[in-house]
Amino acid sequence: MKTTIETTQGHIEVNTLGHAGLLLVSGGKNIYADPYSEAADYTDMPAADVILITHDHYDHYDPEALRHILTPDTIVVSNEDVARLMNVTHTLSNGDEVEISGMKIKAVMAYNIEHRNEEGHHFHPRGVGNGYLLWIDGCCIYIAGDTENIPEMASLKGSVDVAFLPKNLPYTMSDEMWVDAVRMIEPRVVYPIHYFELDIEALKEKLSDVESLEIRE
C-alpha cells in the first residue's frame, strides 16, 4: 500500500510491502527495509539505493528478494549477524550512527523481554538485532525491527514523526504491547507491520485519546 508523508522539505512516499518490508522514496532515492519475497514480488521493483536489514531471520534477511533490487552501488546497512552472510556497506551495533547522502541512520535496540521459544530463549535477544532511526528531509522515521515495547522506547517520546511497529505473537508485540509502545513514543503517524492479523479499528479505539495521532495500514 502506498501513502505519503509530508515533510518540511517535500514528501516521502511510503510503500508497505507486506510483513516487515518497506520502500521509502525520497528525493529520487529508494530506501528499502527488510525486503521479503514471500510477502511481495520484488521482480519489477526499482533498484535499491539503500537497504536496511534489521537482523538475520529468514523473513528479514532474504537473498531471493535482495537479488532483484541489489546493485553494485546499493548501500547496505545491517547488524553484525547479517554482515557475516553478505557484503554489507555499514555494520551497525545498537547505538552506532552513519550518514549516507545527507540521511542520518542510527541503530537502536530491538529485543524481547517476555516472549521466548521452546528452548526458553528470547526470540530476539537484547543487543543482537537492530531497529533504525532515519532522519530524512527533516522527518524522523523509526523502523522498530522485531521488538516488544522495550523501555528504551521512552527515550524517543516526542521525537519521532513516523513509526513502523511490529504486531504479531509470539515473536513481537500483542495489541496491548503495541498500544503501550505507541503511547511511549507518541509519533505523529504510526503503521502496524509484521502482523498476522490486524483489527485497525480496535487499535484506533484504544488510542482514541491520543491527540494528533494517525494510525495507517
GUKE-807038 format. One line per 5 residues: number of its first residue (from 1); their letters; for each residue x, y, z of N, C-alpha, C, CB. Coordinates in Angstrom, 1 decimal, padded with zeros to 4 digits, always signed. Glycine has a CB too. Layout:
REM residues N
NUM) a) X Y Z X Y Z X Y Z X Y Z  ...
***
This chain:
REM residues 217
1) mktti) +000.8 -001.2 +000.0 +000.0 +000.0 +000.0 +000.9 +001.2 +000.0 -001.0 +000.0 +001.2  +000.5 +002.2 -000.8 +001.3 +003.4 -000.9 +000.6 +004.6 -000.2 +001.5 +003.8 -002.4  +001.4 +005.3 +000.6 +000.9 +006.5 +001.2 +002.0 +007.6 +001.2 +000.4 +006.3 +002.7  +001.7 +008.8 +001.6 +002.7 +009.9 +001.6 +002.8 +010.6 +002.9 +002.3 +010.9 +000.5  +004.0 +010.9 +003.3 +004.3 +011.7 +004.5 +004.8 +013.0 +004.0 +005.3 +010.9 +005.4
6) ettqg) +004.1 +014.1 +004.5 +004.5 +015.4 +004.1 +005.6 +015.9 +005.1 +003.3 +016.4 +004.2  +006.7 +016.5 +004.6 +007.8 +016.9 +005.4 +008.0 +018.4 +005.2 +009.1 +016.2 +005.1  +008.9 +019.0 +005.9 +009.1 +020.5 +005.7 +009.9 +020.7 +004.4 +010.0 +021.0 +006.9  +010.4 +019.6 +003.8 +011.2 +019.8 +002.6 +010.6 +019.1 +001.4 +012.6 +019.3 +002.9  +009.3 +018.6 +001.6 +008.7 +017.9 +000.4 +007.8 +016.8 +001.0 +009.7 +017.4 -000.5
11) hievn) +008.0 +015.6 +000.4 +007.3 +014.5 +000.9 +008.1 +013.2 +000.7 +005.9 +014.4 +000.2  +007.7 +012.2 +001.5 +008.3 +010.9 +001.4 +007.2 +009.9 +001.1 +008.9 +010.5 +002.8  +007.4 +009.1 +000.0 +006.5 +008.1 -000.4 +006.7 +006.9 +000.4 +006.6 +007.8 -001.9  +005.7 +006.3 +001.0 +005.8 +005.1 +001.9 +005.0 +004.0 +001.2 +005.2 +005.4 +003.3  +005.8 +002.9 +001.0 +005.2 +001.7 +000.4 +005.3 +000.6 +001.4 +005.8 +001.3 -000.9
16) tlgha) +004.2 +000.1 +002.0 +004.3 -001.1 +002.9 +004.2 -002.3 +002.0 +003.2 -001.0 +004.0  +005.2 -003.2 +002.1 +005.3 -004.3 +001.1 +004.9 -005.6 +001.7 +006.7 -004.3 +000.6  +004.3 -005.6 +002.8 +003.9 -006.9 +003.5 +004.9 -007.4 +004.4 +003.7 -008.0 +002.4  +004.5 -008.0 +005.5 +005.3 -008.4 +006.6 +006.1 -007.2 +007.1 +006.4 -009.6 +006.1  +007.4 -007.2 +007.2 +008.1 -006.1 +007.7 +008.8 -005.3 +006.6 +009.2 -006.5 +008.7
21) glllv) +008.4 -005.6 +005.3 +009.1 -005.0 +004.2 +008.5 -003.6 +003.9 +008.9 -005.8 +002.9  +009.5 -002.6 +003.6 +009.1 -001.2 +003.4 +009.9 -000.7 +002.2 +009.3 -000.4 +004.6  +009.4 +000.2 +001.5 +010.1 +001.0 +000.5 +009.7 +002.5 +000.7 +009.8 +000.6 -001.0  +010.7 +003.3 +001.1 +010.6 +004.7 +001.3 +011.3 +005.4 +000.1 +011.1 +005.2 +002.6  +010.6 +006.3 -000.5 +011.1 +007.0 -001.7 +011.2 +008.5 -001.3 +010.3 +006.8 -003.0
26) sggkn) +012.4 +009.1 -001.4 +012.6 +010.5 -001.0 +013.7 +011.0 -001.9 +012.9 +010.7 +000.5  +013.5 +012.1 -002.5 +014.5 +012.8 -003.4 +015.0 +011.9 -004.4 +015.6 +013.2 -002.5  +014.2 +011.0 -005.0 +014.6 +010.1 -006.0 +015.4 +008.9 -005.5 +015.4 +010.8 -007.0  +015.5 +008.7 -004.2 +016.3 +007.6 -003.6 +015.3 +006.6 -003.1 +017.2 +008.1 -002.5  +015.6 +005.3 -003.4 +014.8 +004.2 -003.0 +015.4 +003.5 -001.8 +014.6 +003.1 -004.1
31) iyadp) +014.7 +003.6 -000.6 +015.3 +003.1 +000.6 +014.4 +001.9 +001.1 +015.3 +004.2 +001.7  +014.9 +000.7 +001.1 +014.2 -000.5 +001.5 +014.5 -000.9 +002.9 +014.5 -001.6 +000.5  +013.6 -001.5 +003.6 +013.8 -002.2 +004.9 +013.3 -003.6 +004.8 +013.2 -001.3 +006.0  +014.1 -004.5 +005.2 +013.7 -005.9 +005.4 +012.9 -006.5 +004.2 +013.0 -006.1 +006.7  +013.4 -006.4 +003.0 +012.6 -007.0 +001.9 +012.4 -008.5 +002.0 +013.3 -006.6 +000.5
36) yseaa) +011.2 -009.0 +001.7 +010.9 -010.4 +002.0 +010.0 -010.9 +000.8 +010.2 -010.6 +003.3  +010.6 -011.8 +000.1 +010.0 -012.2 -001.2 +008.7 -013.0 -001.0 +010.9 -013.0 -002.0  +008.4 -013.6 +000.2 +007.2 -014.3 +000.4 +006.0 -013.4 +000.7 +007.4 -015.3 +001.5  +006.3 -012.1 +000.9 +005.3 -011.2 +001.2 +005.0 -010.3 +000.0 +005.6 -010.3 +002.4  +005.9 -010.2 -000.9 +005.8 -009.3 -002.1 +006.6 -009.8 -003.2 +006.1 -007.8 -001.7
41) dytdm) +006.3 -009.4 -004.4 +007.1 -009.7 -005.6 +008.0 -008.6 -005.9 +006.1 -010.0 -006.8  +009.3 -008.8 -005.7 +010.3 -007.8 -005.9 +010.9 -007.8 -007.3 +011.4 -008.0 -004.9  +010.4 -008.6 -008.2 +011.0 -008.8 -009.5 +011.1 -007.5 -010.3 +010.1 -009.8 -010.3  +010.0 -006.7 -010.3 +010.0 -005.4 -011.0 +010.1 -004.2 -010.2 +008.7 -005.4 -011.8  +010.5 -004.4 -008.9 +010.6 -003.2 -008.1 +011.9 -002.4 -008.4 +010.6 -003.6 -006.6
46) paadv) +011.9 -001.1 -008.1 +013.0 -000.3 -008.5 +014.3 -000.7 -007.7 +012.7 +001.2 -008.3  +015.4 -000.5 -008.4 +016.7 -000.8 -007.7 +016.9 +000.0 -006.4 +017.9 -000.5 -008.7  +017.5 -000.6 -005.5 +017.7 +000.0 -004.2 +018.9 +000.9 -004.1 +017.8 -001.1 -003.1  +018.7 +002.1 -003.6 +019.9 +003.0 -003.3 +020.4 +002.6 -001.9 +019.5 +004.4 -003.3  +019.5 +002.3 -001.0 +019.8 +001.9 +000.4 +018.9 +000.7 +000.8 +019.7 +003.1 +001.4
51) ilith) +019.5 -000.2 +001.5 +018.7 -001.3 +002.1 +019.1 -001.4 +003.6 +019.0 -002.7 +001.3  +018.1 -001.4 +004.4 +018.3 -001.6 +005.9 +017.8 -003.0 +006.2 +017.5 -000.5 +006.7  +018.6 -003.8 +006.9 +018.3 -005.1 +007.3 +018.4 -005.2 +008.8 +019.1 -006.2 +006.6  +017.4 -005.5 +009.5 +017.4 -005.4 +011.0 +018.1 -006.6 +011.7 +016.0 -005.3 +011.5  +017.9 -007.8 +011.1 +018.6 -009.0 +011.7 +018.5 -010.1 +010.7 +017.9 -009.4 +013.0
56) dhydh) +019.0 -011.3 +011.1 +019.3 -012.3 +010.1 +018.2 -013.4 +010.0 +020.6 -013.0 +010.4  +017.1 -013.2 +010.6 +016.0 -014.2 +010.5 +015.5 -014.2 +009.0 +014.8 -013.8 +011.4  +015.0 -015.3 +008.5 +014.8 -015.5 +007.1 +013.8 -014.5 +006.5 +014.3 -016.9 +006.9  +012.9 -014.0 +007.4 +011.8 -013.1 +006.9 +012.3 -011.6 +006.9 +010.6 -013.3 +007.7  +013.6 -011.4 +007.2 +014.1 -010.1 +007.2 +015.4 -010.0 +006.3 +014.5 -009.6 +008.7
61) ydpea) +016.2 -011.1 +006.4 +017.3 -011.2 +005.5 +016.9 -012.3 +004.5 +018.7 -011.6 +006.3  +016.6 -011.9 +003.3 +016.0 -012.8 +002.3 +016.8 -012.6 +001.0 +014.5 -012.5 +002.1  +017.8 -013.5 +000.7 +018.6 -013.3 -000.5 +017.7 -013.3 -001.8 +019.5 -014.5 -000.6  +016.6 -014.0 -001.8 +015.7 -014.0 -003.0 +015.2 -012.6 -003.3 +014.6 -015.0 -002.8  +014.7 -011.9 -002.3 +014.2 -010.5 -002.5 +015.4 -009.6 -002.9 +013.5 -010.0 -001.2
66) lrhil) +016.5 -009.8 -002.2 +017.6 -008.9 -002.4 +018.2 -009.0 -003.8 +018.7 -009.2 -001.4  +018.2 -010.1 -004.4 +018.8 -010.3 -005.7 +018.1 -009.4 -006.8 +018.9 -011.7 -006.1  +016.9 -009.1 -006.6 +016.1 -008.3 -007.6 +016.3 -006.8 -007.4 +014.6 -008.6 -007.4  +016.8 -006.3 -006.3 +016.8 -004.9 -006.0 +018.3 -004.4 -005.7 +015.9 -004.5 -004.9  +019.2 -005.4 -005.4 +020.5 -005.0 -005.1 +021.4 -004.7 -006.3 +021.2 -006.2 -004.3
71) tpdti) +022.1 -003.7 -006.3 +023.0 -003.3 -007.4 +024.4 -003.1 -006.8 +022.6 -002.0 -008.2  +025.5 -003.0 -007.7 +026.8 -002.8 -007.1 +026.9 -001.5 -006.4 +027.8 -002.8 -008.3  +026.0 -000.5 -006.6 +026.1 +000.8 -006.0 +025.2 +000.8 -004.7 +025.7 +001.8 -006.9  +024.4 -000.2 -004.4 +023.5 -000.2 -003.3 +024.3 -000.1 -002.0 +022.5 -001.4 -003.3  +023.8 +000.7 -001.1 +024.4 +000.8 +000.3 +023.6 -000.1 +001.2 +024.5 +002.3 +000.8
76) vvsne) +024.2 -001.0 +001.8 +023.5 -002.0 +002.7 +023.9 -001.7 +004.1 +023.8 -003.4 +002.3  +022.9 -001.5 +005.0 +023.2 -001.3 +006.4 +022.5 -002.5 +007.2 +022.6 +000.1 +006.9  +023.3 -003.1 +008.1 +022.8 -004.2 +008.8 +023.4 -004.4 +010.1 +022.9 -005.5 +008.0  +023.0 -005.4 +010.9 +023.7 -005.8 +012.1 +024.8 -006.7 +011.8 +022.7 -006.4 +013.1  +025.6 -007.1 +012.8 +026.7 -008.0 +012.6 +026.4 -009.4 +012.0 +027.5 -008.2 +013.9
81) dvarl) +025.3 -009.9 +012.5 +024.9 -011.3 +012.0 +024.7 -011.3 +010.5 +023.6 -011.8 +012.7  +024.0 -010.3 +010.0 +023.8 -010.2 +008.5 +025.1 -010.0 +007.8 +022.8 -009.1 +008.2  +026.0 -009.2 +008.4 +027.3 -008.9 +007.7 +028.1 -010.2 +007.6 +028.0 -007.9 +008.6  +027.8 -011.2 +008.3 +028.5 -012.5 +008.2 +028.0 -013.3 +007.0 +028.4 -013.3 +009.4  +026.8 -012.9 +006.5 +026.2 -013.6 +005.4 +026.3 -013.0 +004.0 +024.7 -013.8 +005.8
86) mnvth) +026.5 -011.7 +004.0 +026.6 -011.0 +002.7 +027.5 -009.8 +002.9 +025.2 -010.5 +002.3  +027.8 -009.2 +001.7 +028.6 -007.9 +001.7 +027.8 -006.8 +002.2 +029.2 -007.7 +000.3  +028.2 -006.1 +003.2 +027.5 -005.0 +003.8 +028.4 -003.8 +003.8 +027.1 -005.4 +005.3  +027.7 -002.6 +003.5 +028.5 -001.4 +003.4 +028.8 -000.9 +004.8 +027.7 -000.3 +002.6  +027.8 -000.9 +005.7 +027.9 -000.4 +007.1 +027.3 -001.4 +008.0 +027.2 +001.0 +007.2
91) tlsng) +028.1 -001.9 +009.0 +027.7 -002.8 +010.0 +027.5 -002.0 +011.3 +028.7 -004.0 +010.2  +026.3 -001.9 +011.8 +026.0 -001.1 +012.9 +025.5 -002.0 +014.1 +024.9 -000.1 +012.6  +026.1 -001.7 +015.3 +025.6 -002.2 +016.5 +024.6 -001.2 +017.1 +026.7 -002.6 +017.5  +023.8 -001.6 +018.1 +022.9 -000.7 +018.8 +023.7 +000.6 +019.3 +022.2 -001.4 +020.0  +023.2 +001.7 +018.9 +023.8 +003.0 +019.3 +024.7 +003.6 +018.2 +024.6 +002.8 +020.5
96) devei) +025.1 +002.8 +017.2 +026.0 +003.3 +016.1 +025.2 +004.2 +015.2 +026.7 +002.1 +015.4  +025.9 +005.1 +014.6 +025.3 +006.0 +013.6 +026.1 +006.1 +012.3 +025.1 +007.4 +014.2  +025.4 +006.4 +011.2 +026.1 +006.6 +009.9 +025.4 +007.6 +009.2 +026.3 +005.3 +009.1  +026.0 +008.4 +008.3 +025.4 +009.4 +007.5 +025.6 +009.0 +006.0 +025.9 +010.8 +007.7  +024.5 +008.9 +005.3 +024.5 +008.5 +003.9 +023.8 +009.5 +003.0 +023.9 +007.1 +003.7
101) sgmki) +024.6 +010.2 +002.2 +024.0 +011.2 +001.3 +023.0 +012.2 +002.0 +023.2 +010.5 +000.2  +023.4 +012.7 +003.2 +022.6 +013.6 +003.9 +021.6 +013.0 +004.8 +022.0 +014.5 +003.0  +021.4 +011.7 +004.7 +020.5 +011.0 +005.6 +021.2 +010.3 +006.8 +019.7 +009.9 +004.8  +020.8 +010.7 +008.0 +021.5 +010.0 +009.1 +020.7 +008.8 +009.5 +021.5 +011.0 +010.3  +021.4 +007.7 +009.9 +020.8 +006.5 +010.3 +021.4 +006.1 +011.6 +021.0 +005.4 +009.2
106) kavma) +020.6 +005.8 +012.6 +021.1 +005.3 +013.9 +020.4 +003.9 +014.2 +020.7 +006.3 +015.0  +021.3 +003.0 +014.6 +020.8 +001.7 +015.0 +020.4 +001.8 +016.5 +021.8 +000.6 +014.8  +019.2 +001.3 +016.8 +018.7 +001.3 +018.2 +018.3 -000.1 +018.6 +017.5 +002.3 +018.3  +018.0 -000.3 +019.8 +017.7 -001.7 +020.4 +016.4 -002.2 +019.9 +017.7 -001.6 +021.9  +016.3 -003.5 +019.7 +015.1 -004.2 +019.3 +015.2 -005.6 +019.9 +014.9 -004.3 +017.7
111) ynieh) +014.4 -006.0 +020.9 +014.5 -007.3 +021.5 +013.2 -007.6 +022.3 +015.7 -007.2 +022.5  +013.2 -008.9 +022.7 +012.1 -009.4 +023.5 +012.5 -009.3 +025.0 +011.8 -010.9 +023.2  +011.4 -009.0 +025.8 +011.5 -009.1 +027.2 +010.8 -010.3 +027.7 +010.9 -007.8 +027.9  +009.6 -010.5 +027.1 +008.7 -011.6 +027.6 +008.7 -012.9 +026.7 +007.3 -011.1 +027.6  +008.6 -012.7 +025.4 +008.4 -013.9 +024.6 +009.6 -014.7 +024.3 +007.7 -013.5 +023.3
116) rneeg) +009.5 -016.0 +024.5 +010.6 -017.0 +024.3 +010.2 -018.1 +023.4 +011.1 -017.5 +025.7  +011.2 -018.8 +022.9 +011.0 -020.0 +022.1 +010.9 -021.2 +023.0 +012.1 -020.2 +021.1  +010.7 -022.4 +022.4 +010.5 -023.7 +023.2 +011.7 -024.0 +024.0 +010.2 -024.8 +022.2  +012.9 -023.5 +023.7 +014.1 -023.8 +024.5 +014.2 -022.8 +025.6 +015.3 -023.8 +023.6  +013.3 -021.8 +025.7 +013.4 -020.9 +026.8 +014.2 -019.6 +026.5 +013.9 -021.5 +028.0
121) hhfhp) +014.6 -019.5 +025.2 +015.4 -018.3 +024.9 +014.5 -017.3 +024.2 +016.6 -018.7 +023.9  +014.8 -016.0 +024.4 +014.1 -015.0 +023.7 +014.2 -015.1 +022.2 +014.6 -013.6 +024.2  +013.1 -014.9 +021.5 +013.2 -014.9 +020.1 +014.2 -013.9 +019.5 +011.8 -014.7 +019.5  +014.3 -012.8 +020.2 +015.2 -011.7 +019.7 +015.9 -011.2 +021.0 +014.4 -010.6 +019.0  +017.1 -011.7 +021.2 +017.9 -011.4 +022.4 +018.3 -009.9 +022.3 +019.1 -012.3 +022.5
126) rgvgn) +018.5 -009.3 +023.5 +018.9 -007.9 +023.6 +020.3 -007.7 +023.1 +018.8 -007.5 +025.1  +020.5 -006.7 +022.3 +021.8 -006.3 +021.8 +022.2 -007.0 +020.5 +022.8 -006.7 +022.8  +021.3 -007.8 +019.9 +021.6 -008.5 +018.6 +021.0 -007.8 +017.4 +021.1 -010.0 +018.7  +019.7 -007.8 +017.3 +019.1 -007.1 +016.2 +019.0 -005.6 +016.3 +017.7 -007.7 +016.0  +018.7 -005.0 +015.2 +018.6 -003.5 +015.2 +017.2 -003.1 +014.9 +019.6 -002.9 +014.2
131) gyllw) +016.8 -001.9 +015.5 +015.8 -001.1 +014.9 +016.6 +000.1 +014.3 +014.8 -000.6 +016.0  +015.9 +000.9 +013.6 +016.6 +002.1 +012.9 +015.8 +003.3 +013.1 +016.9 +001.8 +011.5  +016.6 +004.4 +013.4 +016.0 +005.8 +013.3 +016.7 +006.4 +012.0 +016.4 +006.6 +014.5  +015.8 +007.0 +011.2 +016.3 +007.6 +010.0 +015.8 +009.1 +010.0 +015.7 +006.9 +008.7  +016.7 +010.0 +009.7 +016.3 +011.4 +009.6 +016.4 +011.8 +008.1 +017.2 +012.3 +010.4
136) idgcc) +015.2 +012.0 +007.5 +015.1 +012.3 +006.0 +014.3 +013.5 +005.9 +014.5 +011.1 +005.3  +014.8 +014.5 +005.2 +014.1 +015.7 +004.8 +013.4 +016.3 +006.1 +013.0 +015.4 +003.8  +014.1 +016.4 +007.2 +013.6 +017.0 +008.4 +012.6 +016.1 +009.1 +013.0 +018.2 +008.1  +012.4 +014.8 +008.7 +011.5 +013.9 +009.3 +012.2 +012.8 +010.0 +010.5 +013.4 +008.2  +011.8 +012.4 +011.2 +012.4 +011.3 +011.9 +011.5 +010.1 +011.8 +012.6 +011.7 +013.4
141) iyiag) +012.1 +009.0 +011.2 +011.3 +007.8 +011.0 +011.9 +006.7 +011.8 +011.4 +007.4 +009.5  +011.1 +006.0 +012.5 +011.5 +004.9 +013.4 +011.0 +003.5 +012.8 +011.0 +005.0 +014.8  +012.0 +002.7 +012.4 +011.7 +001.3 +011.9 +012.1 +000.4 +013.1 +012.4 +001.0 +010.6  +011.2 -000.1 +013.8 +011.4 -000.7 +015.1 +012.2 -002.0 +015.1 +010.2 -000.9 +015.9  +012.1 -002.8 +013.9 +012.6 -004.1 +013.9 +011.7 -005.1 +014.7 +014.1 -004.1 +014.5
146) dteni) +012.2 -006.3 +015.0 +011.5 -007.2 +015.8 +011.7 -007.0 +017.2 +011.9 -008.7 +015.4  +010.7 -006.4 +017.9 +010.9 -006.0 +019.3 +009.6 -006.0 +020.0 +011.5 -004.6 +019.3  +009.6 -006.0 +021.3 +008.5 -005.7 +022.2 +008.5 -004.2 +022.6 +008.5 -006.7 +023.4  +007.6 -003.9 +023.5 +007.5 -002.5 +024.0 +008.6 -002.3 +025.0 +006.1 -002.2 +024.5  +009.9 -002.2 +024.6 +011.0 -002.1 +025.5 +011.1 -000.7 +026.1 +012.3 -002.4 +024.7
151) pemas) +011.7 -000.6 +027.3 +011.8 +000.7 +028.0 +012.6 +001.7 +027.2 +012.4 +000.5 +029.3  +013.5 +001.3 +026.3 +014.3 +002.3 +025.6 +013.4 +003.1 +024.7 +015.3 +001.6 +024.7  +012.2 +002.6 +024.3 +011.3 +003.4 +023.5 +010.9 +004.7 +024.2 +010.1 +002.6 +023.2  +010.9 +004.8 +025.5 +010.5 +006.0 +026.2 +011.4 +007.2 +025.9 +010.5 +005.8 +027.7  +012.7 +006.9 +025.5 +013.6 +008.0 +025.2 +013.3 +008.6 +023.8 +015.0 +007.4 +025.1
156) lkgsv) +012.4 +008.0 +023.0 +012.1 +008.5 +021.7 +010.8 +009.4 +021.8 +011.8 +007.4 +020.8  +010.2 +009.5 +023.0 +009.0 +010.2 +023.1 +009.0 +011.7 +022.5 +008.6 +010.3 +024.6  +008.1 +011.9 +021.6 +008.0 +013.3 +021.0 +009.0 +013.6 +020.0 +008.2 +014.2 +022.1  +010.0 +012.7 +019.7 +011.0 +013.0 +018.7 +010.8 +012.3 +017.3 +012.4 +012.6 +019.2  +009.8 +011.3 +017.3 +009.6 +010.5 +016.1 +008.4 +011.0 +015.4 +009.4 +009.0 +016.5
161) dvafl) +008.5 +011.3 +014.1 +007.4 +011.7 +013.3 +006.6 +010.5 +012.8 +007.9 +012.5 +012.1  +007.3 +009.5 +012.3 +006.6 +008.3 +011.7 +007.3 +007.0 +012.3 +006.8 +008.3 +010.2  +006.4 +006.1 +012.8 +006.9 +004.9 +013.4 +006.3 +003.7 +012.7 +006.6 +004.8 +014.9  +007.1 +002.6 +012.5 +006.7 +001.4 +012.0 +006.9 +000.3 +013.1 +007.4 +001.0 +010.6  +005.8 -000.2 +013.6 +005.9 -001.0 +014.8 +005.3 -002.4 +014.5 +005.2 -000.4 +016.0
166) pknlp) +006.1 -003.5 +014.9 +005.6 -004.9 +014.6 +004.5 -005.3 +015.6 +006.7 -005.8 +014.7  +003.6 -006.1 +015.1 +002.5 -006.5 +016.0 +002.1 -008.0 +015.6 +001.2 -005.6 +015.8  +002.8 -008.9 +016.2 +002.4 -010.3 +016.0 +003.0 -011.1 +017.1 +003.0 -010.8 +014.6  +002.2 -012.1 +017.5 +002.6 -013.1 +018.6 +003.0 -014.4 +017.9 +001.5 -013.2 +019.6  +003.9 -015.1 +018.6 +004.6 -014.8 +019.8 +005.9 -014.0 +019.6 +004.9 -016.0 +020.6
171) ytmsd) +006.2 -013.5 +018.4 +007.6 -013.1 +018.2 +007.8 -011.6 +018.5 +007.8 -013.2 +016.7  +006.8 -010.8 +018.5 +007.0 -009.4 +018.8 +005.9 -008.9 +019.8 +006.9 -008.5 +017.5  +005.0 -008.1 +019.4 +004.1 -007.4 +020.3 +002.6 -007.9 +020.2 +004.1 -006.0 +020.2  +001.9 -008.0 +021.3 +000.5 -008.2 +021.3 -000.1 -006.8 +021.0 +000.0 -008.7 +022.7  -001.4 -006.8 +020.9 -002.1 -005.5 +020.7 -001.9 -004.6 +021.8 -003.6 -005.7 +020.5
176) emwvd) -001.9 -005.1 +023.1 -001.7 -004.3 +024.3 -000.3 -003.7 +024.3 -002.0 -005.1 +025.5  +000.7 -004.5 +024.0 +002.1 -004.1 +023.9 +002.3 -003.0 +022.9 +003.1 -005.2 +023.7  +001.6 -003.2 +021.7 +001.7 -002.3 +020.6 +001.2 -000.9 +021.0 +001.0 -002.8 +019.3  +000.0 -000.9 +021.6 -000.6 +000.3 +022.1 +000.3 +001.0 +023.1 -002.0 +000.0 +022.7  +000.9 +000.2 +024.0 +001.8 +000.8 +025.0 +003.0 +001.5 +024.3 +002.2 -000.2 +026.0
181) avrmi) +003.5 +000.8 +023.3 +004.7 +001.3 +022.6 +004.3 +002.7 +021.9 +005.1 +000.3 +021.5  +003.1 +002.7 +021.3 +002.7 +004.0 +020.7 +002.6 +005.1 +021.7 +001.3 +003.8 +020.0  +002.1 +004.8 +022.9 +002.0 +005.8 +024.0 +003.3 +006.2 +024.4 +001.1 +005.2 +025.1  +004.3 +005.3 +024.5 +005.6 +005.7 +024.9 +006.3 +006.6 +023.9 +006.5 +004.5 +025.1  +006.1 +006.3 +022.6 +006.8 +007.1 +021.6 +006.1 +008.3 +021.2 +007.0 +006.2 +020.3
186) eprvv) +004.8 +008.3 +021.1 +004.0 +009.4 +020.7 +004.4 +009.9 +019.3 +004.1 +010.6 +021.7  +004.4 +009.1 +018.3 +004.7 +009.5 +016.9 +003.5 +010.3 +016.3 +005.0 +008.3 +016.0  +003.7 +011.0 +015.2 +002.7 +011.7 +014.5 +001.9 +010.7 +013.7 +003.2 +012.8 +013.6  +002.5 +009.8 +013.1 +001.9 +008.7 +012.3 +002.5 +007.4 +012.6 +002.1 +009.0 +010.7  +001.7 +006.3 +012.7 +002.2 +005.0 +013.1 +001.6 +004.0 +012.1 +001.9 +004.7 +014.5
191) ypihy) +002.4 +003.0 +011.7 +002.0 +001.9 +010.9 +002.2 +000.6 +011.6 +002.7 +002.0 +009.5  +001.2 -000.2 +011.8 +001.4 -001.6 +012.2 +002.0 -002.4 +011.1 +000.1 -002.2 +012.8  +003.1 -003.1 +011.4 +003.7 -004.0 +010.4 +003.9 -005.4 +011.0 +005.0 -003.4 +009.8  +004.3 -006.3 +010.1 +004.8 -007.7 +010.6 +003.6 -008.4 +011.3 +005.9 -007.5 +011.6  +002.4 -008.1 +010.9 +001.2 -008.7 +011.6 +000.7 -009.9 +010.9 +000.1 -007.7 +011.8
196) feldi) +000.1 -010.8 +011.6 -000.6 -012.0 +011.0 -002.1 -011.6 +010.8 -000.4 -013.2 +011.9  -002.6 -010.8 +011.8 -004.0 -010.4 +011.7 -004.0 -009.0 +012.2 -005.0 -011.3 +012.4  -005.0 -008.2 +011.8 -005.0 -006.8 +012.2 -006.4 -006.3 +012.3 -004.2 -005.9 +011.2  -006.8 -005.7 +013.4 -008.0 -005.0 +013.6 -007.7 -003.6 +013.8 -008.9 -005.6 +014.8  -007.6 -002.8 +012.7 -007.1 -001.5 +012.8 -008.1 -000.6 +013.6 -007.0 -000.9 +011.4
201) ealke) -009.4 -000.9 +013.5 -010.4 +000.0 +014.2 -010.2 -000.2 +015.7 -011.8 -000.4 +013.8  -009.9 -001.5 +016.1 -009.7 -001.7 +017.6 -008.5 -001.0 +018.1 -009.6 -003.2 +017.8  -007.4 -000.9 +017.3 -006.2 -000.2 +017.7 -006.5 +001.3 +017.8 -005.1 -000.4 +016.8  -007.3 +001.8 +016.8 -007.7 +003.2 +016.9 -008.5 +003.6 +018.1 -008.4 +003.6 +015.6  -009.4 +002.7 +018.4 -010.2 +002.9 +019.6 -009.4 +003.0 +020.9 -011.3 +001.8 +019.7
206) klsdv) -008.5 +002.1 +021.0 -007.6 +002.0 +022.2 -006.7 +003.3 +022.3 -006.8 +000.8 +022.2  -006.5 +003.9 +021.2 -005.6 +005.1 +021.2 -006.4 +006.4 +020.9 -004.5 +004.9 +020.2  -007.7 +006.3 +021.0 -008.5 +007.4 +020.6 -008.3 +008.7 +021.4 -010.0 +007.1 +020.7  -007.7 +008.6 +022.6 -007.5 +009.7 +023.5 -006.2 +010.4 +023.2 -007.5 +009.3 +024.9  -005.3 +009.8 +022.3 -004.0 +010.4 +022.0 -004.2 +011.4 +020.8 -003.0 +009.3 +021.5
211) eslei) -004.0 +012.7 +021.2 -004.2 +013.7 +020.2 -003.2 +013.7 +019.1 -004.2 +015.1 +020.9  -003.6 +014.1 +017.9 -002.8 +014.3 +016.7 -002.0 +013.0 +016.3 -001.8 +015.4 +017.0  -002.7 +011.8 +016.6 -002.1 +010.6 +016.1 -002.9 +010.0 +015.0 -002.1 +009.6 +017.3  -002.1 +009.6 +013.9 -002.8 +009.0 +012.8 -002.3 +007.5 +012.7 -002.5 +009.8 +011.5  -003.2 +006.6 +012.7 -002.8 +005.2 +012.5 -003.1 +004.8 +011.1 -003.5 +004.3 +013.6
216) re) -002.1 +004.3 +010.4 -002.3 +003.9 +009.0 -002.0 +002.4 +008.8 -001.4 +004.8 +008.1  -002.6 +001.9 +007.7 -002.3 +000.5 +007.3 -001.2 +000.5 +006.3 -003.6 -000.3 +006.8
***
